[in-house]
Amino acid sequence: MRAVTVVPGVPNSLRLLDDWPEPPPEEGPILVEALAVGVCGTDQEIISGGYGEAPPGQERLVLGHESLGRVLEDPTGTLQPGDLVAGVVRNPDPVPCANCAVDQWDMCRNGRYTEHGIKGLPGFARDRWRLSPKFAVRLDPALGSVGMLLEPASVVAKAWDHIERIGRRAEWEPKTVLVTGAGPIGLLAALLASQRGLSVHVLDRAPGGAKPDLVRALGATYHACAVHELDLSPDVVIECTGAPTVVLEAMGKAGPSGIVCLTGVSSGGRRITFDAGALNRELVLENNVVFGSVNAGRRHWDLAAEALARADQSWLTSLITRRVPVAAYREAYTPTGHDIKVVLDFAQ
């Protein structure tokens, strides 16, 4: 069968192999045929040799962690043949740590977790894959063309879950949210904010194109400016760019008792001069919280599936700006600078 693979740590080793072995039963009892995988910045970094880890004893890693497939067989009876399904990316560490022991693998403490298509587990960019029931998320049939958005949506669902948990430290009635970045994570963060009835503001550097229209279709306000230029004191800030200047400005933008969630990952290597004392003073005197959030637990995947099922399906479809057949796989992993979400299509 076909599989899109790399040799981790070796730049530009991306290859489509036609003779990849069938998934062994040890991967799980549920057999799934791939429909599509989403492409994201993590894939680009692995392809560049930045990181990635092949399964034990193997040279190559199958890419793909944003999955969408159709169940072929499930002897456990958890799912039925024909069901749409997505695979949870992270698996708990084998020790396990206190969090992994209670299925909170997104909060793993010792770093020995594994991740499909990233660290120690084959990804979903192959014709067929297997899962255990715990890591298989059933999707609404309406998500047949956009279900690969579940993985980034799960990251956002976790962010909102933790924001709301922190908010309960006091009487909290949030009204305004600022999302920095209008990529897939930022737009899905805005979607979940709009589903909560909040006044949503999205900031991005693109003055035109599809992003402003997608934001406005949510009933939200789009801004193409610097964070410090906004006349806002949001109750919640969700930072989705990882751009150092934006991160620092976002940390200082929240209003009193505000919550800032950092989801963007910075690349490092860039130094910025800023007034750390003033930022500290503002955070302390206004009871603000800044926290980081990454990955998602199983309940966040389920929350994300519910959120996507409630969303306008045409809006979700508009997030996907390119669908590339597997035969042209290199095009899918070549950035154009204009895409929101690229999908590698196994069904074509």
Residue pairs with C-beta under 8 A, 6 or more apart in sequence:
1 18
1 20
1 21
1 22
1 126
1 127
1 128
2 16
2 17
2 18
2 20
2 126
2 127
2 326
2 346
3 16
3 17
3 20
3 62
3 122
3 125
3 126
3 127
4 14
4 15
4 16
4 62
4 63
4 64
4 123
4 125
4 126
4 326
4 329
4 344
5 14
5 15
5 16
5 17
5 20
5 60
5 61
5 62
5 63
6 13
6 14
6 15
6 46
6 47
6 52
6 60
6 61
6 63
7 13
7 54
7 59
7 60
7 61
8 46
8 49
8 51
8 52
8 53
8 54
8 61
9 49
9 51
9 52
10 49
11 47
11 48
11 49
12 47
12 48
12 49
13 47
13 49
14 47
14 63
14 329
14 330
14 333
15 60
16 326
16 327
16 329
17 60
20 62
20 126
22 128
23 31
23 122
23 126
23 128
23 129
23 130
24 130
25 130
27 122
27 129
27 130
27 131
28 130
28 131
28 132
28 133
28 135
28 136
29 74
29 75
29 76
29 130
29 132
29 133
30 71
30 73
30 74
30 76
30 78
30 79
30 85
30 130
30 131
30 132
30 133
30 136
31 71
31 72
31 73
31 74
31 128
31 130
32 69
32 70
32 71
32 72
32 85
32 87
32 128
32 129
32 130
32 131
32 136
33 69
33 70
33 72
33 127
33 128
33 346
34 67
34 68
34 69
34 124
34 125
34 126
34 127
34 128
34 129
34 346
35 68
35 69
35 70
35 84
35 144
35 147
35 345
35 346
35 347
36 67
36 68
36 147
36 148
36 323
36 343
36 344
36 345
36 346
36 347
37 63
37 64
37 65
37 66
37 67
37 68
37 123
37 124
37 125
37 148
37 343
37 344
37 346
38 66
38 148
38 149
38 151
38 152
38 184
38 341
38 342
38 343
38 344
39 66
39 332
39 333
39 341
39 342
39 343
39 344
40 65
40 66
40 152
40 184
40 341
42 65
42 118
43 63
43 64
43 65
43 117
43 333
44 333
44 335
45 51
46 52
46 61
46 63
46 118
47 63
47 333
52 61
52 118
52 119
53 61
53 118
53 119
53 120
54 60
54 61
54 120
55 61
55 120
55 121
55 122
56 120
61 117
61 118
61 122
61 123
62 117
62 122
62 123
62 124
62 125
62 126
63 117
63 123
63 125
64 116
64 117
64 123
64 124
64 125
64 126
64 344
65 89
65 115
65 116
65 117
65 118
65 123
65 124
65 151
66 124
66 148
66 149
66 150
66 151
66 152
67 86
67 87
67 116
67 124
67 129
67 148
67 151
68 84
68 85
68 86
68 139
68 143
68 147
68 148
68 150
69 84
69 85
69 86
69 87
69 124
69 129
70 82
70 83
70 84
70 85
71 79
71 80
71 81
71 82
71 83
71 84
71 85
72 81
72 128
73 81
74 80
74 81
74 133
76 133
78 133
78 136
79 85
79 133
79 136
79 138
83 138
83 139
84 138
84 139
84 140
84 141
84 143
84 144
84 147
85 131
85 136
85 137
85 138
85 139
86 136
86 137
86 139
86 147
86 148
86 150
86 151
86 301
86 305
87 116
87 124
87 129
87 131
87 135
87 136
87 137
88 131
88 134
88 135
88 136
88 137
88 296
88 298
88 301
89 115
89 116
89 117
89 118
89 151
89 295
90 105
90 106
90 108
90 113
90 114
90 115
90 295
90 296
91 105
91 113
91 114
91 115
91 116
91 121
91 135
92 100
92 101
92 103
92 105
92 108
92 113
93 100
93 105
93 108
93 110
93 111
93 112
93 113
93 114
94 112
95 110
95 112
97 108
97 109
97 110
97 112
98 109
99 105
99 107
99 108
99 109
100 108
100 109
100 113
103 134
103 297
103 298
104 297
105 113
105 295
105 297
106 158
106 294
106 295
106 296
106 297
106 300
107 297
113 119
114 120
114 121
115 121
116 122
116 123
116 124
117 123
117 124
117 125
122 129
125 344
127 346
134 298
135 298
137 150
137 298
137 301
137 302
137 305
138 305
139 147
139 150
139 305
139 308
139 309
140 305
140 308
140 309
142 309
142 313
143 149
143 150
143 305
143 308
143 309
143 313
143 316
145 317
145 320
146 308
146 313
146 316
146 317
146 319
146 320
147 308
148 343
149 184
149 188
149 308
149 316
149 319
149 320
149 341
150 301
150 304
150 305
150 308
152 184
152 185
152 188
153 188
153 192
153 304
153 305
153 307
153 308
154 296
154 300
154 301
154 303
154 304
155 185
155 263
155 293
155 294
155 295
155 296
155 300
156 185
156 188
156 189
156 191
156 192
156 238
156 263
156 304
157 192
157 296
157 300
157 301
157 303
157 304
157 307
158 293
158 295
158 296
158 297
158 300
159 189
159 238
159 261
159 263
159 293
160 189
160 192
160 193
160 196
161 299
161 300
161 303
162 261
162 291
162 293
163 236
163 238
163 259
163 261
166 259
166 289
166 291
167 174
167 259
170 257
170 287
172 235
172 257
174 198
174 235
174 236
175 198
175 199
175 235
176 198
176 199
176 201
176 232
176 233
176 234
176 235
176 236
176 255
177 190
177 193
177 198
177 199
177 200
177 201
177 234
177 235
177 236
177 237
177 238
178 201
178 202
178 203
178 227
178 230
178 232
178 234
178 236
178 237
178 238
178 250
178 253
179 186
179 189
179 190
179 193
179 200
179 201
179 202
179 203
179 237
179 238
179 240
180 186
180 202
180 203
180 204
180 227
180 237
180 238
180 239
180 240
180 241
180 246
180 250
180 264
181 203
181 204
181 239
181 240
181 241
181 246
181 264
182 190
182 202
182 203
182 204
182 206
182 211
182 214
182 215
182 222
182 340
183 240
183 241
183 340
184 319
184 340
184 341
185 240
185 263
185 264
186 202
186 204
186 238
186 240
186 241
187 202
187 211
187 214
187 215
187 319
187 340
188 319
189 238
189 240
189 263
190 200
190 202
190 215
190 218
190 220
191 218
191 307
191 311
191 315
192 307
193 200
193 220
193 236
193 238
194 200
194 218
194 219
194 220
195 307
195 310
195 311
198 236
199 221
200 215
200 218
200 219
200 220
200 221
201 220
201 221
201 222
201 223
201 230
201 232
201 234
202 211
202 215
202 220
202 221
202 222
202 223
203 222
203 223
203 224
203 225
203 227
203 230
204 211
204 222
204 223
204 224
205 224
206 212
206 224
207 224
209 338
210 318
210 321
210 340
211 222
211 340
212 222
212 224
214 315
214 318
214 319
214 340
215 221
215 222
216 222
217 312
217 315
217 318
218 315
223 230
226 249
227 246
227 249
227 250
227 253
228 249
228 253
230 253
232 253
233 253
233 254
233 255
233 256
233 258
234 253
234 254
234 255
234 258
235 254
235 255
235 257
235 258
235 259
236 254
236 258
236 259
236 260
236 261
237 250
237 251
237 253
237 254
237 258
237 259
237 260
237 261
238 260
238 261
238 263
239 246
239 247
239 250
239 251
239 260
239 261
239 262
239 263
239 264
240 263
240 264
241 247
241 264
242 264
242 265
242 266
242 267
243 264
243 266
244 266
244 270
244 272
245 272
246 264
247 262
247 264
247 266
248 272
248 274
248 279
250 260
250 262
251 260
251 279
251 283
251 290
252 278
252 279
252 282
252 283
253 260
254 260
254 286
254 288
255 286
256 286
256 287
256 288
257 286
257 287
257 288
258 286
258 288
258 289
259 288
259 289
259 291
260 288
260 289
260 290
260 291
261 291
261 292
261 293
262 290
262 291
262 292
262 293
263 292
263 293
263 294
265 294
282 288
283 290
296 304
308 316
319 340
319 341
320 340
320 341
320 342
320 343
321 338
321 339
321 340
321 341
321 342
322 331
322 332
322 336
322 339
322 342
322 343
323 342
323 343
323 345
323 348
324 331
324 332
324 342
324 343
324 344
324 345
325 345
325 348
326 344
326 345
326 346
326 348
329 344
332 342
332 343
332 344
